[in-house]
């Protein structure tokens, strides 16, 4: 857990805005999603309300610790759906007011505790010139004879056990709860062919440079890379689909009313469409799909075509295993 003061960056100014004031401290992970939040939501929010949005470097452990203490420095965090499930079940986040529209993608009781963020898939990304035929399954990733070369992997557990289990023949219906012994046994077999990078950005650089021929990446980063390099392609078969991310307000948030206003604006389908066009991550309001440029929509997770090929993450089941999953992954990387 980070114990120092969070790095904060102002994303808007009230100097040219309407009436209002105050701020929202929004913790996120930088990169393309941060750019999308600013372009699709934060700029107009500040202009319309006079409320500044200040970003902080996201750290889920810190968010949890502050919520447990009932005195948070942050007002919300960009979080995966399974993390939101855990936060809500542990009583660490506030119930959203009626003014925040409920998301189409967020499921069950969690709709009352989390606004919708976006949808994403983790996909195999590869250099077309490296192989005679295109990979079409995670089993192909493990087949180093038919598909030789190095595999790039981020030093992050997301989608890793799922990919390994699918490569080992697990059916989607039987994927959760995750059989971590089986998953990490399968990962051991591929590890000699893997280059593990510290970040998604480093993975993309390795793929661009040809240091690796295939890599696990979030679809948004992969789509941007493919636009830049015509030799890069995505494998949508068995894309590991995270059906929603969420935005919560922790216990003890300093700016609850202002944050509720921001989350309400972020549920607007038109603005979600703009976010999707900027990032290639999908909307959590169904009406947004009708507003997205067809060329962009073809590259999004959650479309009927890509969902038909997807393996969908069970957010509730994954939430129950996350702590063990992280420990096992960290131990596996270190050995």
N, C-alpha and C positions, 0 to 999 in steps of 0.2 A: 504494500500500500504506500502511495506517495504521502509523505508527511509534510512536505514544504508547501508553500502557498502555490495555488494553481496558476499556470500561465494564462493570462486573460488578454483578449484582444477585442476591442470595440468594433462592431460590425455596422453600426449605424449611428446617426447623429440626429438629434431632435431639432437642429437649427433651422431646417427647412420644412418642418413637419407641421401638422395640425396641432390642436390642443392635446395636452397630455403630458406625461413625464414618467420618470422611473426607468427601470431596466429589467431585463431578463438575462440570467446567466445560463447559457446553453452549452453543455459539455458534449463535444463530439470528437471524432477521430481524424479530422483533417482530410486532405485529399479531395477527391471529386465530390464526395457527399457534402463536405463543408462548402465547397464552391456552389453546389446546387442549392443548399439551404439559403445561402446569402442571396443568390440570384433570384430564386423562385419565391422566397418568403421574407427574409429579414429586411431587405431594402424597402419593400413596399410597406411592411408592418411598421417600421419606424416612421416612414413618411406619413402614414395614415393615422398613427396613434401618438407619435412623439415619444414612444418607449424605445429605448436603445436595446439592442441585443448584443451581449458581450459573450464571446466564446471562451471556453476553457478546454484544456486538454483532458479528454475523457479518461476516466479510470474507474471501473465498476467497483472495485474494492473500496475506493475512497467514497464513492457515492453511497454505498451500503453503510459504511462506518458513520458517515455524517447523518444519514437517515436514522440509524439506530440511536444516535445521540440526540436526535430531535432538533438539531441545529445545523442546517446545511448551508454551505456557501454557494451551492448551485441550485438552479430552479428546475432543471430537467436534464436528461441525458439521452443520447442516441443509443438505443439498446435493442438487442435481438429479442424476438418474441419469447424465447425460453427464459431469458433473463428477466423479462417483465413478469412472467408467471411466478418466478421465484420471489421477486420483490413484492408482488401483490399478496401472495400466500403467506409471506412473513410479516405482513402488516406494515411495510416500510414506505408505502406510497399512499397519497390521498385519493379519495374518490373524486372523479372529475365533476365539475358542476354541469347542469343541464345545458349551459351555453356552448359546451364543446360537443360538436356533432360526433356521434358514435361511428367508428370506422366499420366499413363493410368487411374488412379482412380480419380484424382482431376478433378472437373467438370467445364465446361464453361470457362468464362473469367478468372477464378481463377487459371487456369493452368499457366498463364503468371506471376503470383505473388507468387505462392507457389510450391515448390518441394514436392513430395510425401514422407510421413513418413511411416505410417503403417495403417492397418485396425484393428479394435477391436470390440468385442461384449461384452455387459454386460449380464451376465447369472445368473440364480439361481444356487447356489452351495449348496449341502445338504449332510447330513450324511445318507447313505442308511439304516443303522440299526435303524434309528429313526422312520421309517414309514413302514407300511405294504405294501403300493404301492408307486411307484415313482410319484412325482408331474410332471405334463405335461403342466401346464399353469400358468400364473400369478394369475388367479382366485384361483388356488389351494393354493397359498401362503397366500391369504386372508381367506382361509377356515380353521379356527383354530380348528374346530371340527374334520374334517377328517385328518388334519395335525396339531396336537397340538405341542406346544413347542415354544421357543423363535426364533425370526427372527433377524439376525444380519444385520445392515445397516450402511454404511459409512456416515460420516457427510459431504456429498458432494452431490450436486443436480443431478449429471449426471445420467440419465436413471430413476430417481425416479418418476417423473410425468408420464412418458411413461408407466412404469410398472403398476402404479395405474390405469391409464386409460384403459389399456389392461385388467386388472383384473375386471374393471367395465363394460367390454363388448364393448369397443370402437374398431372399425375396423381400420386396418392399413391405409386404404384409407382416413379415416376421422380423423386421429390422429393429424395432423397439420393443422392449428395452435393449439397448446395445449390449452385445456379447463382447465385452472389452478384452477378455482373454483371447478370443478368436481374432478380434480385430488387430491387436498388437502382435499376435503371432504372425499374421499375414503381413503386417508392416515390416516386421523383422526381415522377411524374405526380400523385400524391395529396397531396404535401406542402403545396401551397397551401391545401388544405382541412383540414389537420391542426393541432391545438394539442398541442404536446408538453409534458407535465407532468413535474415532477421526481420524482414518486412515484406509486404506485398509489393512495394515499390522496387525492392531489390530483386524480387522474383521476376518482375516484368523486365528489368534491366538485363538480367541473365538470359531471358528468352530473346530479347532484342539482339543481344550480343552473340547469340548462338552458343553460350556456355551450357545451356540445357535445351533439349528439343521439345519437351512438353512440360507443363506445369499446372498445378492446381491454383485457380484464381477466382475471385468473385467476378460475376459476369460483367459488371460495369467496367472494371479495370481491363478485362479481356476485350470488351467491345471497343474501347478507346484504342487499345493497342492494335487491334485488327484494322481499324480505320487508318492508322498511321503506317502499317506494314502489310502489304497485300499477301505476304507469305504466312501470316498468322491466321489461324482459324480456331473456332470454338467447337467443341463436341457437346451438342445439346442432348444427345442420348444419355440417359441416366443423370441429367442435371440434378443436383441436390438442392431442392427448392425450399427456401425459408419463407413461409407464406405471409409473414408480417414482422416488421420491427415496430417498436413502440416508443412513445414519449410519455413519461410519467412525471408527476409532481411529488417529490419526496416529502416525508414528514419533516417539518421545520424549514421548508423552503422560504427564502427571504422575500420572494415576490410572487406570491400565489396568484393574485388576481391578474397581474400583468401576464403571467405565464399562461393562464387559462385563455386569455385573449389571443396570444400567439398560437397556441395549439388549435384554437377554433379556426384561425385563418389558415393553418396548415392542413385542414381537412377539406379545403375548397378544391373541387375537382379540376378547375382550370389551372390553379397553382400547382397541383400535383402533376398535371400533364407537363407543365413547364419544367418541373424538377426531373421528371422522367426523360425529357428531351435533352436535358443538360448532363445527366448522369448514367442513363441506360438502366436505372433501377426502376422497378414497377411501382405504380400507385396502389394505395390501399382503399381508394374509393372507385367503385366500378365505373361510374360515369366519366372518370378521367380518360378511360381508354378511347372513348369516342372523340376526344379532343387532341389526341396525340398524332403527330405526323406518321403516316403509314410506314415509312421507311424506318423510323425509330421504333415503332410498335413491333416490327418484325424482329427486333433485336432484344426485346424485353422478356424477362421471366414472367410467368403467370399468364401469358397468352394461351389460348386454347391449344395451339400447336405445340408450344414448349411445355405446357403443363401435362399434355398427353405423354410426353417423353420423360417427365420428371419423377423423381423419388422425393416425396414431400416429407419434410421433417415434422415429427410429432412434438410440438413445442412443450406440452405438459410432461410427456415421458422424458424428454431430454432435460427438462428443468430438474427432474428428480435425480439425474445422473451427473449433472454438470461438474460438481465438486470432485467426484471420483475421476471423471473423464479428464479434467485438467491435471490432476495429480499423476495419473497414468501417462498422459502425454508428455508432461515435463520430465518424468523419470525416463521415458523411452528416448526422448531427444538427448538427454544427458549421458546415456550409457554408450 
